[in-house]
Amino acid sequence: MKRYIEYLKNNPENLWFKRKVYGWGWVPVRWQGWISIGLYVAFISFIGFRAEKSLFSESGLFWGFHVPLIIATAALIIVACLKGEKPRWQWGLKDKDRSNGREE
């Protein structure tokens, strides 16, 4: 766990997101990344509650919930790509990662 925390804290480029140590994807490491995740969750919650209260028709549910969900998810992925490390599949930190906290 200590190596993982060191990897996340070693952020000289001030990236908002760093690569996950296990699997594919990102982890927020700066306040901007956490705000991005928070806004995404808040927006998804908002459209979910709105869809539940309105009881959309089948077409209305698609346009009122699914399309905004897809757009918000795509926007979050784009932000993570632009403000984070290049994603790739990895399974743990290699020896070189322990020394500098990064994997190329």
C-alpha positions as MATLAB code, in Angstrom:
seq = 'MKRYIEYLKNNPENLWFKRKVYGWGWVPVRWQGWISIGLYVAFISFIGFRAEKSLFSESGLFWGFHVPLIIATAALIIVACLKGEKPRWQWGLKDKDRSNGREE';
ca = [
       0.000    0.000    0.000;
       2.884    2.357    0.778;
       4.306    1.940   -2.759;
       0.864    2.646   -4.221;
       0.499    5.883   -2.249;
       4.021    6.944   -3.287;
       3.091    6.237   -6.928;
      -0.016    8.426   -6.663;
       1.787   11.262   -4.859;
       4.668   11.353   -7.349;
       3.003   13.740   -9.791;
       5.481   16.352  -11.108;
       3.295   17.036  -14.176;
       0.307   17.895  -11.921;
      -1.924   15.398  -13.694;
      -5.529   15.213  -12.549;
      -5.678   11.453  -13.092;
      -3.044    8.731  -12.883;
      -3.120    5.248  -14.314;
      -4.664    2.565  -12.157;
      -2.063    0.159  -10.818;
      -4.299   -2.847  -11.486;
      -6.437   -2.962  -14.613;
      -7.195   -0.267  -17.166;
      -8.322    3.256  -16.398;
      -7.564    6.182  -14.136;
      -7.651    7.254  -10.519;
      -8.164   10.913   -9.547;
      -5.086   12.250   -7.758;
      -5.649   16.020   -7.633;
      -8.611   18.054   -6.482;
      -9.542   18.834  -10.097;
      -9.878   15.109  -10.832;
     -12.036   14.593   -7.759;
     -14.239   17.558   -8.750;
     -14.631   16.025  -12.234;
     -15.750   12.721  -10.716;
     -18.081   14.531   -8.302;
     -19.710   16.541  -11.082;
     -20.168   13.368  -13.142;
     -21.834   11.534  -10.236;
     -24.026   14.563   -9.431;
     -25.131   14.883  -13.065;
     -25.917   11.183  -13.394;
     -27.873   11.318  -10.114;
     -29.781   14.362  -11.331;
     -30.834   12.791  -14.638;
     -31.660    9.542  -12.837;
     -33.970   11.254  -10.331;
     -35.508   13.317  -13.107;
     -36.173   10.194  -15.174;
     -37.719    8.421  -12.170;
     -40.021   11.328  -11.297;
     -41.110   12.020  -14.859;
     -41.774    8.403  -15.808;
     -40.641    9.044  -19.349;
     -42.081    7.172  -22.283;
     -39.706    4.715  -23.932;
     -38.532    7.362  -26.393;
     -38.376   10.024  -23.677;
     -36.282    7.753  -21.453;
     -33.807    7.254  -24.273;
     -33.438   10.980  -24.975;
     -33.866   12.126  -21.382;
     -31.582    9.609  -19.666;
     -29.520    7.412  -21.979;
     -28.242   10.104  -24.343;
     -27.162   12.462  -21.507;
     -25.549    9.479  -19.744;
     -23.537    8.601  -22.857;
     -22.510   12.232  -23.424;
     -21.477   12.738  -19.774;
     -19.471    9.508  -19.773;
     -17.738   10.450  -23.023;
     -16.941   13.902  -21.585;
     -15.432   12.346  -18.444;
     -13.301    9.980  -20.526;
     -12.096   12.873  -22.700;
     -11.165   14.933  -19.623;
      -9.308   11.950  -18.152;
      -7.446   11.409  -21.450;
      -6.458   15.074  -21.690;
      -5.574   15.602  -18.017;
      -4.239   12.181  -17.108;
      -1.604    9.631  -17.957;
      -1.965    7.561  -21.093;
      -4.151    4.604  -20.081;
      -3.055    1.033  -20.564;
      -3.514   -2.340  -18.980;
      -1.121   -3.010  -16.122;
      -1.008   -5.384  -13.215;
       0.983   -3.875  -10.363;
       4.004   -1.615  -10.226;
       7.195   -2.797  -11.864;
      10.611   -2.194  -10.289;
      11.234    0.950  -12.347;
       7.880    2.339  -11.181;
       8.938    2.065   -7.552;
      11.863    4.391   -8.115;
      10.108    7.173  -10.001;
       6.421    6.426   -9.529;
       5.777    6.297  -13.281;
       5.609    3.690  -15.935;
       6.321    4.525  -19.539;
];
